[in-house]
Amino acid sequence: MNKFCKTIFSWLGLSDPKWFYYCSRLMGSTLNVMGYLNLLSSIWKLLGRSVRFTKIKIINLNVDNSQPKRNNNSNFGNTGSPKCWQAYGDRGDVVRRIENFGRSTVKSFSNRKFYSTGCTTNVERKFESFIKRAMEFPKEIIDRDLYRFLCDPNFLNIAYNNIRSKPGNMTPGITTETPDGISFDVLKDISNSLLKESFRFKPGRRIQIPKPSGGERPLSIASPRDKIVQEAMRIILNAVFEPTFLESSHGFRPKKSCHSALEKIKHEFKPVAWVIEGDITKCFDTIDHVLLMQVIEAKILDRQFTKLISKSLKAGYFETKVISHNIVGTPQGSIISPILCNIFMHQLDVFVEKLKNEFDQGVRAKNLSAYENSRYKIKCAKRLGDMTELKRLYKLSQRSSVMDFNDPSYKRLKYVRYADDWIIGIRGSLIETRQVLEKVKVFLNNVMRLDMNDSKTKITNLNKGKVVFLGTNIFRSKHVKYSAKSSSSKQRQNLQLQFHVSTDRIRSKLADISMLSGNTPMPKFLWMSLNHDQIIYLYNSVMRGFLNFYSFVDNYSQFVSWLKWIIYSSAAKLLARKFDLSVTKVFKKFGSNLSSGKFALYDPKLIATEPKFKIDVTPVIPNLYSKFKSTATLYKLECAKCGSDYRVEMHHIRAMKNLNPKISEVDRLMVRANRKQLPLCRGCHMKYHHNKI
């Protein structure tokens, strides 16, 4: 063994005996020595050019493993005793540096980082430990090899499972490929192309969709299989940057939503007098790629991962048979576009937070002089024992305010952002509000290179006007409320903020789907070809969607009554036309809820309760009541039709309503399983698409 090793080292030009390892622990293991020599020979073959090795450091393996591992700035930065086959070294550098000249790839080990993560190959466990580390130290720079996570087929499988059930992913991009027919072998092919750095994002297919405020919004539809890589990138970016985001950001974040943003406004904007409604002109379409990559690369040191992000931004799009490449902007419709927007807009959050720290002043507003006088008179009346006067003074004090709303010594700045929509509340003067707006505008122009939409950005007095944010009208109530402080007294509440649903906004949406014409409910003839069950189900989905989103508004009862009348009338008119009956006969035949026997229109209960923001995860657990639980994955699959395990793929459909179980046996299996994916072998899959099974 010693003679063989000396021969190899001589071949490498290291014939001097002092460069050789005289370590009994290393020499006693043929596997470790051979593994190390194989590593050197693999590097030699992969590089295919002359390589200069620096001297090899003599290693002392007899060290205390309990001592903390030190940081290693070398390219081969492995520390700790080998826990399995990786003979990386023991708190020292086996190979200090390998220099090659030329373009480095994943196969070039000179720029690759290694970590003693044990002999486990469970990518989920490794990534969970990385997430915990990122959450514990949110301000630290990430020097981990994130590209290794991305290249793992099992990690790509996790990304695929996240997006496979979404109907939009069945929409093809510029090619006809869809997730239909995907298998674990496809994920392995994607993994290999990522390892070779030969993976290329296809240009998206751009369409124009109408905006509620007028005009059109460009939407890019990426290739469904490119979305798997984008979802994997999104998972990693979310793990890295989520701990760094501030509480003022609510868009596209876990356990954050429109409701969390509105609830923060309800609780924190109570003392606010002036509100700035901010609007950025085409925020997603004008984000500068260079500035965005500077922010990302300042946090993530893995250049192979950041380079892939840059590739996705420059993939381009097809529109009217013409390919265009993006110079600025993140394409709307891309899976990673929301997280990239949050990463870039985080700069605005930090800037406004600094403004808040500079602007805030005082601990508590002063009491009004009238309130102080009433307190003094009440004290005198108690001393004299004049109960009639005391009762009169108590009633007067309940009608008057306590604090001075215009106290100049007490100032506050509040801020909430949802994606590119943001709102700033100021307790101060109008001049100070304009100064804050001008500072934000200058920061957006000079630092982030974004333009503010002057026509939509406005300052509103919350005591006199209303603010529209996330589809909700926000204004200050004109009525004074009282709460029972005890059985004999009441506590006066200040003028509270009111959240109302905009019926004009709902009317326009219902008119867009042909369910309302003016103030008259209309049948939705697009659903006329469906059966009774499907019609009721779709109407219920519309009603529940509106009621769930506006569950927090203060005019909830009024809104429920109006919406119920619209939905019930539209459904009755559609069923009347379908079954050639009058509306009156439809209600007589199917009942007040238009029941089909299996489904009935949802009847919302008007319960006088406090408005509720739905922030937490729903308490309903579907698996407790489901009759079928899918255990399918992309590996170790069996064909649901013939039971074969050879070349098994996942068959996808867009929606369950597209199935016809009376004709196709495969459709019958999917209806029985109540799922939109089904494992099929290649033979059965092709027979299905040729209408043979």
C-alpha positions in Angstrom: 0.0 0.0 0.0 2.8 2.4 0.9 4.6 1.7 -2.3 1.5 2.3 -4.4 0.8 5.6 -2.7 4.4 6.8 -3.1 4.1 5.9 -6.8 1.0 7.9 -7.2 2.5 10.9 -5.4 5.5 10.7 -7.5 3.3 10.8 -10.6 1.7 14.0 -9.2 5.2 15.5 -8.8 5.2 15.1 -5.0 8.1 12.7 -4.7 9.6 14.3 -1.6 8.8 12.1 1.5 7.9 15.1 3.6 4.7 15.6 1.5 3.4 12.1 2.2 0.9 11.3 5.0 2.5 9.5 7.9 -0.8 9.0 9.8 -1.6 5.6 11.2 -5.4 6.3 11.2 -5.4 7.4 7.5 -3.0 4.7 6.3 -5.0 2.0 8.2 -8.0 2.6 6.0 -7.6 1.6 2.4 -11.0 2.9 1.6 -10.2 6.4 2.8 -6.8 6.6 1.0 -8.3 5.2 -2.2 -11.3 7.5 -1.9 -9.0 10.5 -1.6 -6.8 9.4 -4.5 -9.9 8.8 -6.6 -11.0 12.4 -5.8 -7.6 13.7 -7.1 -7.7 11.6 -10.2 -11.4 12.7 -10.9 -10.4 16.3 -10.7 -7.5 15.7 -13.0 -9.8 14.1 -15.6 -12.6 16.5 -15.3 -10.5 19.6 -15.7 -8.8 18.2 -18.8 -5.9 20.7 -18.5 -2.8 21.2 -16.4 -3.4 21.6 -12.7 -1.1 23.1 -10.1 -1.5 21.6 -6.6 -0.2 23.6 -3.7 1.6 21.7 -1.0 -0.4 19.2 1.1 -0.7 20.1 4.7 0.3 17.4 7.3 -2.7 16.6 9.4 -3.0 15.7 13.0 -6.1 13.6 13.4 -5.7 13.2 17.2 -7.8 16.2 18.2 -10.7 16.7 20.6 -13.9 16.5 18.5 -15.7 18.5 21.1 -13.9 21.7 20.2 -15.9 24.2 18.0 -15.2 24.0 14.3 -13.4 27.0 12.9 -14.3 28.9 9.8 -12.4 27.9 6.8 -11.9 30.3 3.9 -10.3 27.8 1.6 -12.1 26.3 -1.3 -12.1 22.9 0.4 -13.6 24.0 3.7 -14.5 20.7 5.3 -14.0 20.3 9.0 -14.6 17.6 11.5 -13.9 13.9 11.4 -15.4 12.0 8.5 -18.7 10.5 9.5 -19.1 8.2 6.5 -17.4 7.8 3.2 -16.4 11.4 2.8 -12.7 11.5 3.8 -12.6 15.3 3.9 -10.2 15.7 6.8 -10.2 16.4 10.5 -10.1 20.1 11.4 -7.5 20.8 8.8 -7.2 21.3 5.1 -6.5 18.1 3.1 -5.9 20.1 -0.1 -5.3 23.8 0.5 -6.1 25.1 -2.9 -6.5 23.8 -6.5 -6.1 26.4 -9.2 -7.4 26.0 -12.6 -7.7 28.6 -15.3 -11.0 28.8 -17.2 -14.7 28.9 -16.7 -15.8 26.9 -13.5 -18.9 24.8 -13.5 -20.5 22.5 -10.9 -18.2 19.7 -12.0 -15.2 21.8 -11.3 -14.5 21.1 -7.6 -12.3 24.2 -7.2 -15.2 26.4 -6.3 -17.4 23.9 -4.7 -18.1 24.0 -0.9 -18.4 20.8 1.2 -19.9 20.4 4.6 -19.7 17.6 7.1 -23.5 17.0 7.2 -23.2 13.3 8.1 -24.0 10.3 6.0 -27.7 11.1 5.7 -29.1 11.7 2.2 -32.4 13.0 3.3 -32.6 16.4 1.5 -35.7 17.4 3.5 -33.8 17.0 6.8 -30.8 18.9 5.6 -33.0 21.7 4.3 -34.9 21.9 7.5 -31.7 22.3 9.4 -30.7 25.1 7.0 -34.0 26.8 7.6 -33.5 26.7 11.3 -30.1 28.2 10.9 -31.3 31.0 8.7 -34.1 31.8 11.2 -31.7 31.9 14.2 -29.2 34.2 12.4 -31.3 36.3 9.9 -28.6 38.9 9.5 -25.8 36.5 8.6 -24.6 36.1 5.0 -25.6 32.7 3.5 -22.4 30.9 2.4 -24.0 27.5 2.0 -24.0 25.6 -1.3 -27.7 26.3 -2.2 -27.2 25.0 -5.7 -26.7 21.5 -4.3 -30.2 21.6 -2.9 -31.6 22.7 -6.2 -29.9 20.0 -8.2 -31.2 17.2 -6.0 -34.0 15.2 -7.7 -35.7 14.7 -4.4 -35.8 18.5 -3.8 -37.3 18.9 -7.3 -39.9 16.3 -6.4 -40.8 18.5 -3.4 -41.2 21.5 -5.7 -43.3 19.4 -8.1 -45.6 18.3 -5.3 -46.2 21.9 -4.3 -47.5 22.9 -7.8 -48.9 19.7 -9.3 -52.5 20.3 -8.1 -52.9 23.9 -9.3 -55.0 24.1 -12.5 -53.0 27.0 -13.9 -49.9 24.8 -14.3 -51.7 22.7 -17.0 -51.6 25.8 -19.2 -48.9 25.4 -21.8 -46.2 28.0 -22.5 -44.7 28.5 -25.9 -44.6 24.7 -26.4 -47.3 22.1 -26.0 -45.7 20.3 -23.0 -47.6 20.1 -19.7 -47.0 18.3 -16.4 -49.1 15.5 -18.0 -46.7 12.5 -18.4 -44.1 13.7 -15.9 -42.1 11.1 -14.0 -39.1 10.8 -11.7 -36.9 10.3 -14.7 -37.9 13.7 -16.0 -36.8 15.2 -12.7 -33.5 13.4 -12.9 -33.0 14.8 -16.4 -33.6 18.3 -15.1 -31.2 17.7 -12.2 -28.5 16.5 -14.6 -28.9 19.6 -16.8 -28.7 21.8 -13.7 -25.5 20.0 -12.7 -24.0 20.6 -16.1 -25.2 24.2 -16.1 -26.9 23.5 -19.4 -30.4 24.2 -18.1 -32.1 27.1 -19.9 -35.4 28.7 -19.1 -37.8 28.9 -22.1 -39.3 32.2 -23.0 -42.8 32.7 -21.6 -45.9 33.1 -23.5 -47.2 36.7 -22.9 -50.9 37.6 -22.9 -52.7 40.8 -21.9 -55.4 40.6 -19.2 -57.7 43.6 -18.4 -57.1 45.5 -15.2 -60.0 46.5 -12.9 -59.0 50.2 -13.1 -58.8 50.1 -16.9 -56.0 49.2 -19.3 -54.2 45.9 -19.6 -51.7 43.9 -17.5 -49.1 41.7 -19.2 -49.0 38.1 -17.9 -46.2 35.7 -18.8 -47.0 32.0 -18.9 -43.9 29.9 -18.4 -43.3 26.3 -19.5 -44.9 24.0 -16.9 -41.7 22.1 -16.4 -39.7 25.3 -16.0 -42.1 26.0 -13.1 -40.7 23.1 -11.2 -37.3 24.7 -11.2 -38.8 28.1 -10.3 -40.7 26.6 -7.4 -37.5 25.0 -6.1 -35.8 28.4 -6.4 -38.7 30.0 -4.6 -38.5 27.6 -1.7 -34.8 28.4 -1.2 -35.2 32.1 -1.6 -38.1 32.1 0.9 -36.0 30.2 3.4 -33.2 32.7 3.0 -35.0 36.0 3.0 -38.2 35.4 5.0 -36.5 35.8 8.3 -35.1 39.2 7.2 -38.5 40.7 6.2 -40.2 43.2 8.5 -43.6 42.9 10.0 -44.9 45.7 7.8 -44.7 43.5 4.7 -47.7 41.2 4.2 -47.8 40.3 0.5 -47.0 36.7 -0.6 -45.6 35.6 2.7 -46.4 32.6 4.9 -49.1 33.3 7.5 -49.6 36.7 6.0 -52.4 37.9 3.8 -54.7 40.8 2.9 -56.5 40.2 6.2 -53.3 40.5 8.3 -52.5 43.8 6.5 -56.0 45.2 7.2 -56.0 43.9 10.8 -52.7 45.8 11.4 -54.3 48.9 10.0 -57.3 48.5 12.2 -55.2 48.2 15.4 -52.3 50.6 14.6 -53.9 53.4 12.6 -56.4 54.5 15.3 -54.5 57.8 16.1 -53.7 58.5 12.5 -55.1 61.8 11.0 -53.5 61.8 7.5 -53.0 58.8 5.2 -50.8 58.5 2.1 -52.0 56.0 -0.5 -48.9 55.0 -2.4 -48.9 53.6 -5.9 -45.8 52.6 -7.9 -46.1 52.8 -11.7 -45.8 49.2 -13.1 -43.7 48.0 -10.1 -43.2 44.4 -11.3 -42.4 45.5 -14.9 -39.8 48.1 -13.9 -37.6 46.4 -11.3 -34.0 46.9 -12.3 -32.2 43.6 -12.7 -28.8 44.9 -11.7 -30.1 46.4 -8.5 -32.1 43.3 -7.7 -29.2 41.0 -8.2 -27.0 43.3 -6.1 -29.4 42.8 -3.2 -29.6 39.0 -3.7 -25.8 38.6 -4.1 -25.1 40.6 -1.0 -27.0 38.0 1.0 -26.2 34.8 -1.0 -22.6 34.0 -1.9 -23.4 30.9 -4.1 -22.9 32.4 -7.5 -24.2 29.3 -9.4 -27.6 29.8 -7.6 -27.7 33.6 -8.2 -26.7 33.1 -11.8 -29.7 30.8 -12.3 -31.9 33.6 -10.9 -30.4 36.0 -13.5 -31.1 33.5 -16.2 -34.8 33.3 -15.2 -35.1 37.1 -15.4 -33.6 37.3 -18.8 -35.5 34.3 -20.3 -37.8 36.7 -22.3 -41.2 36.1 -23.7 -43.2 35.5 -26.9 -45.9 37.9 -27.9 -47.6 38.0 -31.4 -44.9 35.6 -32.7 -42.1 38.0 -31.7 -39.5 37.1 -29.0 -38.5 39.9 -26.6 -35.9 39.8 -23.8 -36.4 41.6 -20.5 -34.0 44.3 -19.5 -36.0 45.3 -16.4 -38.9 43.8 -14.5 -39.9 40.5 -13.1 -42.5 38.8 -15.3 -45.9 38.7 -13.7 -47.1 35.1 -13.7 -43.7 33.7 -12.8 -43.6 31.6 -9.6 -40.5 33.5 -8.3 -41.8 36.9 -9.2 -43.6 37.6 -5.9 -40.6 36.7 -3.7 -38.3 38.7 -5.9 -40.6 41.7 -5.6 -40.6 41.3 -1.8 -36.8 41.1 -1.8 -36.5 44.3 -3.8 -39.3 46.2 -2.0 -37.7 45.3 1.4 -35.4 48.3 0.8 -38.5 50.6 1.0 -39.6 48.8 4.2 -36.2 49.5 5.9 -36.2 53.1 4.7 -39.7 53.8 6.0 -38.8 52.1 9.3 -35.9 54.6 9.7 -38.3 57.5 8.9 -40.6 56.2 11.6 -37.9 56.1 14.2 -36.9 59.7 13.3 -40.6 60.9 13.1 -42.1 59.3 16.2 -42.2 61.7 19.2 -43.7 61.6 22.7 -45.2 58.8 24.8 -48.8 59.9 25.2 -50.9 62.8 23.9 -52.0 65.4 26.4 -55.5 65.5 27.8 -57.9 68.2 26.7 -58.3 71.1 29.0 -62.1 70.6 29.0 -61.5 67.0 30.2 -59.2 68.2 33.0 -61.8 70.7 34.1 -64.5 68.1 34.2 -62.3 65.8 36.3 -61.7 68.6 38.8 -65.4 69.4 39.1 -66.1 65.7 39.6 -63.6 65.6 42.4 -65.2 68.6 44.1 -68.7 67.1 43.7 -67.5 63.9 45.4 -66.0 65.9 48.2 -69.2 67.8 48.8 -71.4 64.7 48.4 -73.6 66.3 45.7 -74.8 63.2 43.9 -77.1 65.0 41.5 -74.3 67.2 40.3 -71.9 64.2 40.2 -74.3 62.3 38.0 -74.7 65.2 35.6 -70.9 65.7 35.4 -70.4 62.0 34.6 -72.8 62.1 31.7 -71.0 65.2 30.3 -67.6 63.6 30.6 -68.8 60.5 28.7 -69.7 62.8 25.7 -66.4 64.6 25.5 -63.1 63.4 24.2 -60.1 62.8 26.5 -57.0 63.3 24.5 -56.0 66.2 22.4 -56.1 64.8 18.8 -54.0 67.7 17.5 -51.3 67.7 20.2 -48.1 68.7 18.3 -45.8 67.1 20.9 -47.2 63.6 20.1 -46.4 62.2 16.6 -46.6 58.8 15.1 -45.9 57.2 11.7 -47.5 53.9 10.7 -46.7 51.8 7.6 -48.2 48.7 5.9 -47.2 47.2 2.5 -48.8 44.4 0.5 -46.6 43.6 -2.6 -46.4 46.9 -4.5 -49.4 48.6 -2.7 -48.4 50.5 0.5 -50.1 52.9 2.9 -48.5 55.4 5.4 -50.5 56.9 8.3 -49.3 60.1 9.9 -50.4 61.6 13.2 -49.1 65.1 12.6 -49.7 68.0 10.3 -50.4 68.1 6.6 -47.0 69.7 6.0 -45.2 66.9 7.8 -47.3 64.4 5.8 -46.2 66.0 2.5 -42.6 66.0 3.6 -42.7 62.2 4.3 -44.3 61.6 0.9 -41.5 63.6 -0.8 -38.8 61.7 1.0 -40.3 58.4 0.0 -40.6 59.6 -3.6 -37.0 60.7 -3.7 -35.8 57.3 -2.3 -37.9 55.4 -4.9 -36.5 57.4 -7.7 -32.8 57.7 -6.7 -32.1 54.4 -4.9 -34.6 51.9 -6.4 -35.2 53.6 -9.8 -39.0 53.2 -9.5 -41.5 55.9 -10.4 -44.5 56.9 -8.2 -47.8 57.2 -10.0 -48.8 60.8 -9.1 -52.3 60.4 -10.3 -53.1 57.5 -8.0 -50.9 58.6 -5.0 -52.9 60.9 -2.8 -53.1 62.2 0.7 -56.4 61.8 2.5 -57.7 63.2 5.8 -59.0 60.1 7.6 -61.5 62.1 9.7 -63.2 63.5 6.6 -62.6 61.2 3.7 -62.2 57.5 3.0 -59.2 55.4 1.9 -59.4 52.4 -0.4 -56.8 49.7 0.3 -57.0 46.1 -0.8 -60.6 46.5 -2.0 -61.8 47.9 1.3 -63.1 51.3 2.2 -61.5 52.6 5.4 -62.8 55.7 7.2 -63.4 57.0 10.7 -66.8 56.5 12.3 -68.9 59.5 13.0 -70.7 57.8 15.9 -69.5 57.5 19.5 -69.6 54.0 21.0 -69.6 53.0 24.6 -68.5 49.8 26.3 -69.6 48.5 29.6 -66.8 49.2 32.1 -68.8 47.8 34.9 -72.5 47.2 35.8 -73.0 50.8 36.7 -70.7 52.7 34.4 -69.8 52.9 30.7 -66.4 53.6 29.1 -66.5 56.0 26.1 -64.6 54.8 23.1 -62.9 57.2 20.7 -64.1 57.4 17.1 -63.1 54.0 15.7 -62.0 53.1 12.2 -64.7 51.5 10.0 -64.0 48.9 7.3 -66.8 48.6 4.7 -67.0 46.5 1.6 -67.3 48.6 -1.6 -70.5 47.4 -3.2 -69.6 49.3 -6.4 -66.5 47.1 -6.6 -68.5 43.9 -6.2 -71.1 45.1 -8.7 -68.4 45.5 -11.3 -67.0 42.1 -10.7 -70.4 40.4 -10.9 -71.1 42.3 -14.1 -67.9 41.1 -15.6 -69.0 37.5 -15.1 -72.5 38.2 -16.5 -74.2 37.7 -13.2 -75.5 41.2 -12.8 -76.8 43.8 -15.2 -77.2 47.2 -13.5 -79.0 46.3 -10.3 -80.8 43.2 -11.8 -79.5 39.7 -11.2 -78.9 37.8 -14.5 -78.5 34.1 -15.2 -74.9 33.0 -16.1 -75.6 31.3 -19.4 -72.0 30.0 -19.6 -73.0 27.4 -17.0 -76.2 26.3 -18.7 -74.7 23.2 -20.2 -73.7 21.9 -16.8 -75.8 19.7 -14.7 -77.7 20.8 -11.6 -75.0 19.7 -9.1 -72.3 21.6 -11.0 -74.4 24.8 -11.2 -75.1 24.9 -7.5 -71.5 24.1 -6.7 -70.2 27.0 -8.8 -72.7 29.5 -7.4 -71.7 28.4 -3.9 -68.0 29.0 -4.7 -68.8 32.5 -5.8 -70.7 33.3 -2.7 -68.3 31.7 -0.3 -65.3 33.5 -1.9 -66.8 36.9 -1.4 -68.1 36.1 2.2 -64.7 34.7 3.3 -62.7 37.7 2.0 -65.0 40.3 3.5 -65.6 38.4 6.8 -64.1 41.4 8.8 -66.1 44.3 7.4 -68.4 46.3 9.7 -71.3 46.2 7.2 -71.2 42.4 6.9 -74.9 41.8 7.6 -75.9 44.3 4.9 -73.5 42.8 2.4 -74.6 39.2 3.1 -78.2 40.1 2.5 -77.5 41.8 -0.8 -75.1 39.1 -2.1 -77.5 36.3 -1.1 -80.3 38.0 -3.1 -78.0 38.3 -6.2 -76.7 34.7 -6.1 -80.1 33.1 -5.4 -81.9 35.1 -8.1 -79.2 34.4 -10.7 -79.2 30.7 -9.9 -83.0 30.5 -10.0 -83.2 32.2 -13.4 -80.5 29.9 -14.8 -82.3 26.8 -13.6 -85.6 28.2 -14.9 -84.1 28.6 -18.4 -82.4 25.2 -18.2 -85.6 23.2 -17.2 -88.0 25.5 -19.1 -89.8 26.6 -15.9 -90.7 29.9 -14.4 -88.7 31.2 -11.4 -91.6 30.6 -9.1 -91.9 27.0 -10.2 -88.2 26.5 -9.8 -88.3 27.5 -6.1 -91.4 25.3 -5.6 -89.7 22.3 -7.2 -86.2 22.5 -5.7 -87.0 24.4 -2.5 -85.8 27.7 -1.1 -82.1 26.6 -1.4 -82.5 25.2 -5.0 -81.3 21.8 -3.8 -80.3 19.2 -6.4 -80.4 16.4 -3.8 -76.7 16.4 -3.4 -75.9 20.1 -3.3 -77.9 23.2 -2.1 -77.1 26.9 -2.2 -75.2 28.0 0.9 -77.4 29.9 3.4 -75.2 32.3 5.4 -76.3 32.9 8.9 -76.6 36.5 10.0 -75.1 36.3 13.5 -74.3 39.4 15.4 -70.7 38.9 16.2 -67.5 40.9 16.0 -65.9 41.1 12.5 -63.2 38.4 12.2 -59.9 38.5 10.4 -59.0 35.0 9.1 -55.2 35.1 9.7 -54.5 31.6 11.0 -54.8 28.3 9.2 -58.3 27.0 8.9 -59.4 24.7 11.7 -61.1 22.3 9.2 -58.9 19.2 8.6 -60.1 17.6 5.4 -58.3 14.3 6.0 -60.5 13.7 9.0 -63.6 13.3 6.8 -62.2 12.3 3.4 -63.0 8.9 2.0 -59.8 8.7 0.0 -56.2 9.7 0.7 -53.7 9.8 -2.1 -50.3 8.3 -1.4 -48.9 8.7 -4.9 -45.4 10.1 -5.4 -43.1 10.3 -8.4 -41.1 7.2 -7.5 -42.1 3.6 -6.8 -45.4 4.1 -8.6 -47.7 1.5 -10.0 -50.0 1.9 -12.9 -53.6 2.4 -11.6 -54.9 0.7 -14.7 -52.8 -2.4 -15.1 -50.5 -2.5 -12.0 -47.3 -2.3 -14.0 -44.3 -0.5 -12.4 -42.4 0.0 -15.7 -42.1 3.6 -17.0 -44.9 4.9 -14.8 -45.9 8.6 -15.4 -48.4 11.0 -13.8 -51.5 11.7 -15.8 -52.8 15.2 -15.2 -56.0 17.0 -15.9 -57.0 20.6 -15.5 -60.3 20.1 -13.6 -62.5 17.3 -12.4 -65.4 18.6 -14.4 -63.5 17.6 -17.6 -63.8 13.9 -16.8 -66.3 11.5 -18.4 -66.5 8.3 -16.3 -69.2 6.8 -18.5 -66.8 6.5 -21.5 -63.3 6.2 -20.1 -62.1 3.7 -17.4 -59.2 6.0 -16.5 -61.7 8.9 -15.9 -63.8 6.5 -13.8 -60.7 5.7 -11.6 -59.9 9.4 -11.2 -63.5 10.2 -10.2 -63.5 7.4 -7.7 -60.2 8.6 -6.3 -61.4 12.2 -6.4 -58.0 13.5 -7.6 -56.6 15.3 -10.7 -53.5 13.1 -11.0 -53.3 9.4 -11.6 -50.2 7.2 -12.1 -50.3 5.4 -15.5 -47.6 3.3 -17.3 -46.5 4.6 -20.6 -48.6 2.1 -22.6 -51.8 2.9 -20.7 -51.1 6.6 -20.9 -50.7 6.6 -24.7 -53.9 4.4 -25.1 -55.8 6.9 -23.0 -54.7 9.9 -25.2 -55.7 7.9 -28.2 -59.2 7.2 -26.7 -58.6 3.5 -26.5 -59.3 3.1 -22.7 
